[in-house]
Amino acid sequence: MELDTFLYNLHFDTDKLLPPDWQPDWEDAPLPYKLYRGLPEIPLTADVPLTLKGRETNSIPSLEEFGHYLWYVYGLTRYSQAAFIEDNEENAAVSYAQLFRRFVPSGGALYPNELYVYLKLEDVPEGVYHYDVAHHRLLLLREGNYDSYLSRSLGNRYNLSNCFCTVFVSTVFGKNFYKYNNFSYRLQGLDTGVLIGQSLEVAGRMGFSTRVCYQFLDRAINHLLGLSEQDESVYAVIPLSIYNVDQMNIENNISISATELSQEVPLLKHVTYNRSKRVIDYPELKEINKASMFEITHSFVNIKQDIPLNNALGTELTILPFPEAISYDLASVCRERHSPDIDFMIGKISQTKVSTLLHETSSFSYQKDLDNTQGKLETGLNLYGTFYNVEGVQDGAYVYDKSTHALRRISKGDLREYLQNCLTVPNVNLFQVPLCLHVVGDKDHLKKELGYRGYRIQQMEAGILVQRLLLTACALEMGGHPLLGFDSNQSDDLYGINSKEKTCLIQIPVGPYRPRVWLKGSLNS
């Protein structure tokens, strides 16, 4: 399949991504976490704090504190069991689902990502580790100092000597391919972005400076971690420091090659286990991952994404009230947040809540390697949505104009039935949802600037925005449920954005919800 056709089908013709006889093999499902065998281990305490407060000292964190960071970002936090009643003509059957959950949402709770860290902390050997989620511990993959190697992998743009840690977020292709087939590629980018968003939130609470690097020499980084690019590849690199992760102003005209750099360190061969006995091939995912890789640092670019909102789209404005300052304990919000589906219940939403939700979500900025503006670069993403039963806002479809903190109306009326009919997987009753938001981005997915790598970067940035929205909604006593099971063509028609070469990347119903009936238990001391 041509890669352009593949990306088109991911959004507009998803039926073409699946073989006609596709059925997930539930009995042969891989584990939702990666297991290594026979590696030196560094245990991390399960006695994590119940609140996340700023650190009192501006010093390098202890191993115990760093373990808290990892647990709040991606640790196993909860075991839950939910009951499902299946009605048929003869009788009603009850089935149960048992899941290990984390603080971040994931498509099908399959968690396709893994975390690796390059650590320089006291009391532990300096080197590269895998975060063993199943046992909340670190496993030593490669010992030694790799500041120079990593700096060159990032194009010599950052001073990593002041960073106590560098985080690598990878994607294991098979972890959700067995269920979603080729559609998993879209999920993998969004899941990675949600995880990056959570890492930025936790790092900020703990006083760590961060910078998200989307551009790096893929094969050099994967080689350092001992990953096979046929099975797993790093999507993002995040240096952590107690100082600013400063960009180095180095005039460097020498292009660094991933192939040459990889020859500086020996090949790693570790034994892993994932439970699956039947390996399903995914040639399209391998091909687009290969096409997205950077082989030389001269391929890195700075891009200008500051795309102003087209004011001609929705000229009737509803000026929102000045947003109230919101302060919340991230730890308690993480524990409370989940994705309601059948639990949504309709209710009147105040204009103040809507104002705060949109402002807090859209105003979030972070430092990244796509520009030189210290995190002020726009993502090129906008928030659109349908509103029903919102105080002071007529029912209809709107786009949020961040520059004026206002809603621009696109169409009038109760659009819940339209959106319900747009669902390809009707697992949410949108008649019970007052807000249905869409993250909207360019159809070309940054391909002009970054090639096929631009697609996954756009998906990751959308995921970061989604995580910010979900946390804010929970702090405002509402729930949000990220959805990809909707018809993008119909949603784009609703907002009239086809002619603007934009599309809906993800849909998030938001609103009040009733308590869910389930058994759940925390997985920390």
C-alpha positions in Angstrom: 0.0 0.0 0.0 1.3 3.5 -0.9 2.1 5.4 2.3 0.0 8.4 1.3 -2.9 6.1 0.8 -2.2 4.4 4.1 -2.3 7.8 6.0 -5.5 8.8 4.2 -7.2 5.6 5.1 -6.2 6.0 8.8 -8.6 9.0 8.9 -11.1 8.8 6.1 -11.5 5.2 5.1 -10.6 3.0 8.0 -12.4 -0.1 6.7 -9.7 -0.5 4.0 -7.1 -0.9 6.8 -8.4 -4.2 8.0 -8.5 -7.6 6.2 -12.1 -8.7 5.6 -11.7 -11.7 7.9 -9.8 -9.9 10.7 -10.5 -11.2 14.2 -8.3 -10.4 17.2 -6.7 -13.5 18.8 -7.5 -12.7 22.4 -6.0 -15.9 23.7 -2.6 -15.0 22.2 -2.6 -11.4 23.2 0.8 -9.9 24.1 1.4 -8.5 27.6 0.7 -4.8 28.0 4.3 -4.4 29.3 7.7 -5.5 28.2 9.6 -8.0 30.3 13.4 -8.5 30.2 15.2 -11.6 31.7 18.5 -11.8 33.6 19.4 -8.1 33.9 20.7 -6.3 37.0 17.8 -4.7 38.8 17.3 -1.5 40.8 14.1 -1.8 43.0 12.0 1.3 43.3 9.8 2.0 46.4 6.1 1.4 46.1 5.6 3.9 48.9 4.7 6.8 46.7 3.3 10.1 48.0 -0.4 10.7 47.8 0.2 14.3 46.7 2.5 15.9 44.2 4.1 19.0 45.6 7.0 21.1 44.4 10.3 20.0 45.7 11.8 22.2 48.4 15.3 22.0 47.2 16.7 22.7 43.7 18.9 19.6 43.8 19.2 16.5 41.7 16.5 14.1 42.9 17.2 11.0 44.8 16.4 7.6 43.3 13.4 7.4 45.5 12.0 10.7 44.1 12.8 9.6 40.6 10.8 6.4 41.2 7.8 8.5 42.2 8.1 10.4 38.9 8.1 7.1 36.9 5.1 5.7 38.8 3.0 8.8 38.3 3.9 9.0 34.6 3.5 5.3 33.6 3.3 3.0 36.6 0.7 0.4 37.2 -1.7 2.3 39.5 -4.9 0.4 39.7 -6.4 -3.1 39.2 -10.1 -3.0 38.2 -12.9 -5.4 37.4 -16.0 -4.2 35.6 -19.2 -6.2 34.8 -20.9 -6.1 31.4 -24.5 -7.3 30.9 -25.1 -8.9 27.5 -28.8 -9.0 26.7 -30.2 -11.5 24.2 -33.6 -13.1 23.5 -33.1 -16.0 25.8 -31.3 -14.6 28.9 -28.9 -11.9 30.1 -25.3 -13.0 30.5 -22.8 -11.2 32.6 -19.1 -11.0 31.6 -16.2 -9.5 33.5 -13.2 -7.6 32.4 -10.1 -7.4 34.6 -7.5 -4.8 33.7 -4.3 -3.2 35.1 -4.6 0.5 34.6 -2.3 3.5 34.6 -2.9 7.2 35.0 -2.9 7.8 31.3 -5.6 6.7 28.9 -4.8 4.2 26.1 -6.8 2.7 23.3 -8.2 -0.5 24.5 -6.0 -0.2 27.7 -3.2 -1.9 25.6 -0.4 0.7 26.4 1.8 0.3 23.3 4.6 2.4 24.8 7.7 1.6 26.9 9.9 3.9 28.9 13.7 3.9 28.9 15.9 6.2 30.9 19.6 7.3 30.7 20.3 8.0 34.4 23.0 9.9 36.2 22.0 9.7 39.8 23.8 9.0 43.0 23.7 5.4 44.4 23.0 3.8 41.0 25.4 3.0 38.2 25.4 5.5 35.4 23.8 4.1 32.3 20.7 3.2 30.3 17.8 1.4 32.0 14.4 0.0 31.1 11.5 0.9 33.4 10.0 -2.4 34.3 6.4 -1.4 34.9 5.3 -4.9 36.0 7.7 -4.8 39.0 8.2 -1.1 39.4 12.0 -1.3 39.1 14.8 -0.3 36.8 16.7 -2.9 34.7 20.2 -2.0 33.6 20.6 -2.3 29.9 24.0 -0.6 29.3 26.3 0.9 31.8 28.4 4.0 31.1 28.4 7.7 30.3 26.7 8.5 27.0 26.4 12.3 27.1 28.4 12.7 23.9 26.6 9.9 22.0 23.2 11.3 22.9 24.1 14.9 22.2 25.3 13.9 18.7 22.1 11.8 18.2 20.1 15.0 18.9 22.3 17.0 16.5 24.5 18.6 19.1 21.7 21.1 19.9 21.4 20.5 23.7 23.8 20.4 26.6 23.0 17.1 28.2 25.8 17.3 30.8 23.4 19.2 33.1 20.6 16.7 32.7 20.3 14.1 35.4 18.1 11.9 33.1 17.0 11.5 29.5 13.7 9.7 29.0 13.0 7.7 25.8 9.4 7.0 24.9 9.2 4.0 22.5 6.4 2.3 20.7 6.1 -1.5 20.5 4.2 -2.1 17.3 2.7 -5.5 18.2 1.2 -4.5 21.6 -1.9 -3.1 20.0 -1.6 -4.3 16.4 -3.1 -7.7 17.4 -6.4 -6.0 18.1 -6.5 -2.9 15.8 -4.4 -4.1 12.9 -3.1 -1.2 10.8 -5.3 1.3 12.6 -3.0 0.8 15.5 -0.5 3.2 13.9 -2.9 6.2 14.5 -3.4 5.0 18.1 0.3 4.7 18.7 1.0 8.3 18.0 -1.8 9.6 20.1 -1.0 7.2 23.0 2.6 8.4 22.9 1.5 12.0 23.0 -0.8 11.4 26.0 2.2 9.8 27.8 4.4 12.7 26.9 1.7 15.1 28.2 1.6 13.2 31.5 5.4 13.3 31.8 5.4 17.0 31.3 2.7 17.5 33.9 4.5 15.4 36.5 7.9 16.9 35.8 6.5 20.4 36.2 5.0 19.5 39.6 8.3 18.0 40.7 10.4 21.0 39.6 12.1 19.4 36.6 12.9 21.3 33.4 12.0 19.5 30.2 12.3 19.7 26.4 10.6 17.3 24.1 12.8 16.2 21.2 11.0 14.8 18.1 14.0 14.9 15.8 16.9 12.6 16.4 18.9 9.8 14.7 16.4 7.0 15.2 18.8 4.1 14.5 21.5 5.5 16.8 19.0 5.9 19.7 17.4 2.5 19.1 20.9 0.9 18.9 21.8 2.4 22.2 18.7 1.0 23.9 19.1 -2.4 22.1 15.8 -2.2 20.2 15.0 -3.9 17.0 13.3 -1.4 14.7 11.2 -4.2 13.2 9.5 -4.5 16.6 9.9 -1.2 18.5 11.2 2.3 17.9 11.7 5.4 19.9 9.2 8.2 19.1 10.3 11.0 21.5 13.3 11.9 23.7 12.8 14.0 26.8 15.9 15.4 28.7 15.2 16.2 32.4 17.2 18.7 34.4 16.9 20.9 37.5 18.2 23.7 35.3 16.9 24.8 31.9 17.5 22.4 29.1 19.3 25.0 27.1 19.7 24.9 23.4 23.4 25.2 22.4 24.3 27.8 19.9 26.9 25.7 18.0 27.9 26.4 14.5 28.2 22.9 13.4 28.2 22.2 9.6 29.3 18.5 10.1 26.4 16.2 9.5 26.3 13.2 11.8 25.3 9.8 10.5 23.2 7.3 12.5 25.1 4.4 10.9 28.6 5.8 11.9 27.4 6.8 15.4 26.0 3.3 16.1 29.4 1.8 15.5 30.8 3.5 18.6 28.9 1.2 21.0 28.5 -2.6 20.8 25.2 -4.3 19.9 23.0 -5.3 22.8 21.4 -8.7 22.9 18.9 -9.2 25.7 16.2 -11.8 26.2 12.6 -10.5 26.4 9.2 -12.1 26.9 5.8 -10.9 25.7 3.6 -14.1 26.0 2.4 -14.2 22.4 3.2 -17.5 20.6 2.0 -16.4 17.1 3.8 -13.3 15.7 1.6 -11.3 13.3 3.5 -9.4 10.7 2.7 -5.7 10.1 4.6 -4.7 6.9 2.8 -1.3 6.5 3.9 -0.2 10.0 7.5 -1.3 9.4 7.5 0.6 6.1 6.1 3.9 7.4 8.4 3.7 10.4 11.4 3.2 8.2 10.2 6.1 5.9 9.9 8.3 9.0 13.5 7.8 10.2 16.3 10.4 10.1 19.7 9.0 9.0 21.7 12.3 9.2 21.4 15.3 11.4 21.2 17.6 8.4 17.6 16.3 8.0 16.6 18.2 11.2 14.5 21.3 10.6 13.1 24.3 12.4 9.5 24.9 11.3 7.0 27.7 11.6 3.6 26.3 12.5 2.0 29.5 13.8 -1.2 29.2 11.7 -3.8 31.8 12.7 -7.4 30.9 13.1 -9.4 31.7 10.0 -11.8 34.4 11.3 -14.1 33.9 8.3 -15.1 30.6 9.8 -17.7 31.4 12.3 -18.0 35.2 12.5 -20.6 35.4 15.3 -18.7 35.6 18.6 -19.6 34.6 22.1 -17.1 36.2 24.4 -16.3 33.9 27.3 -15.8 35.3 30.8 -12.3 35.8 32.0 -11.0 32.3 33.0 -10.7 31.6 36.7 -7.3 30.5 38.0 -7.4 26.8 38.6 -5.2 25.0 41.0 -5.4 21.3 41.8 -3.4 18.5 43.2 -2.3 16.5 40.2 -2.0 13.2 42.2 -5.6 13.3 43.3 -6.9 14.2 39.8 -4.9 11.3 38.4 -6.5 8.9 40.8 -10.0 10.2 40.0 -9.7 10.5 36.2 -11.1 7.8 34.1 -12.9 7.7 30.7 -16.7 7.5 31.2 -18.6 5.9 28.4 -22.2 4.8 29.4 -21.7 6.8 32.6 -22.2 10.3 31.1 -25.3 12.1 32.3 -26.6 15.3 30.9 -26.4 18.5 33.0 -26.2 22.2 32.8 -22.6 23.4 32.3 -21.6 26.8 33.5 -19.9 29.2 31.1 -17.2 29.7 33.7 -16.3 26.0 33.5 -16.2 26.0 29.7 -14.1 29.1 29.8 -11.6 27.6 32.2 -11.5 24.3 30.3 -10.8 25.8 26.9 -8.3 28.4 28.3 -6.3 25.9 30.4 -6.1 23.4 27.5 -5.2 25.8 24.8 -2.7 27.9 26.7 -0.4 25.0 27.7 3.0 25.3 26.1 6.2 23.3 26.4 9.7 23.5 25.0 10.4 21.3 22.0 13.0 20.9 19.2 10.8 22.1 16.3 11.6 25.7 16.8 13.8 28.3 18.6 11.0 30.1 20.4 11.3 28.6 23.9 8.0 26.8 23.8 6.0 29.7 22.3 5.5 28.0 18.9 1.9 27.2 18.1 1.1 23.5 17.3 -1.2 24.3 14.4 -4.0 22.5 16.3 -7.4 24.1 17.2 -10.3 23.1 19.4 -13.7 22.8 17.8 -16.8 21.4 19.4 -20.6 21.1 19.7 -22.2 22.7 22.7 -25.6 21.7 24.3 -27.1 23.0 27.5 -24.2 25.4 28.2 -25.1 28.5 30.2 -25.0 31.6 28.0 -24.1 29.7 24.8 -26.6 28.8 22.2 -26.7 25.1 21.1 -24.5 24.6 18.1 -21.1 24.0 16.6 -18.2 26.3 17.5 -14.5 26.9 17.1 -12.5 28.2 20.0 -10.6 31.4 19.2 -7.8 31.5 21.6 -6.6 35.0 20.6 -9.9 36.6 21.7 -11.0 33.9 24.2 -14.3 33.5 22.4 -16.4 30.9 20.6 -17.0 31.5 16.9 -20.3 29.9 16.0 -20.4 27.8 12.8 -23.9 26.4 12.9 -26.9 26.5 15.2 -29.0 23.7 16.8 -28.9 20.5 18.9 -26.3 18.4 17.1 -26.2 15.4 19.4 -28.1 13.1 17.0 -25.8 14.1 14.2 -22.7 13.2 16.2 -24.2 10.0 17.5 -24.8 8.9 13.9 -21.2 9.8 13.1 -19.9 7.1 15.6 -18.6 4.0 13.9 -18.3 2.4 17.4 -21.3 3.6 19.4 -19.9 3.0 22.9 -20.9 6.4 24.2 -24.4 7.9 24.4 -23.7 11.4 23.1 -27.3 12.4 23.9 -26.1 12.5 27.5 -23.0 14.7 26.7 -23.2 18.5 26.8 -19.7 19.1 25.2 -18.2 17.2 22.3 -14.8 18.6 21.4 -12.6 17.8 18.5 -8.9 18.5 18.1 -8.4 19.8 14.5 -5.2 19.9 12.5 -3.9 20.1 9.0 -4.6 17.3 6.6 -1.0 17.2 5.3 0.2 16.3 8.8 3.4 18.4 8.5 4.5 16.2 5.6 6.0 19.2 3.7 8.3 20.1 6.5 9.1 16.7 8.1 8.1 14.0 5.6 6.2 11.0 7.0 7.7 11.8 10.4 5.3 14.8 10.5 2.3 12.5 10.8 3.3 10.9 14.1 4.5 14.3 15.5 1.1 15.8 14.7 -0.5 12.9 16.5 1.8 13.2 19.5 1.0 16.9 19.8 -2.7 16.1 19.6 -2.2 13.6 22.4 -0.4 16.1 24.6 -3.4 18.5 24.1 -5.9 15.7 24.9 -4.1 14.8 28.2 -4.2 18.4 29.3 -7.9 18.6 28.5 -8.7 15.4 30.4 -6.8 16.5 33.5 -8.5 19.9 33.5 -11.9 18.4 32.9 -11.4 16.1 35.9 -10.3 19.0 38.1 -13.5 20.8 37.1 -15.5 17.7 38.2 -16.2 16.5 34.6 -15.1 13.5 32.7 -13.7 13.1 29.2 -13.5 10.1 26.9 -11.1 10.2 23.9 -12.7 8.6 20.9 -11.4 7.6 17.4 -14.4 5.6 16.4 -16.1 8.4 14.5 -16.5 9.4 10.9 -14.0 12.1 10.2 -15.6 13.0 6.9 -18.9 13.8 8.6 -17.3 15.7 11.4 -15.3 17.8 9.0 -18.5 18.6 7.0 -20.1 19.7 10.3 -17.5 22.3 10.9 -16.9 23.2 7.2 -13.2 22.6 7.4 -12.7 20.4 4.3 -12.1 23.5 2.2 -9.5 24.7 4.7 -7.5 21.4 4.3 -8.1 20.6 8.0 -9.5 17.5 9.7 -10.7 16.2 13.0 -7.9 14.2 14.6 -9.7 13.0 17.7 -13.1 13.4 19.5 -13.5 14.0 23.2 -17.0 14.0 24.8 -16.9 16.0 28.0 -19.4 16.4 30.8 -20.7 15.2 34.2 -21.0 11.5 34.9 -22.4 9.1 37.5 -20.1 6.9 39.6 -19.1 3.7 37.8 -20.0 0.3 39.2 -16.7 -1.6 39.4 -14.2 -3.1 41.8 -10.9 -1.3 41.9 -7.9 -1.3 44.1 -4.8 0.9 44.2 -1.4 -0.7 43.4 0.8 1.4 45.7 1.7 1.1 49.4 
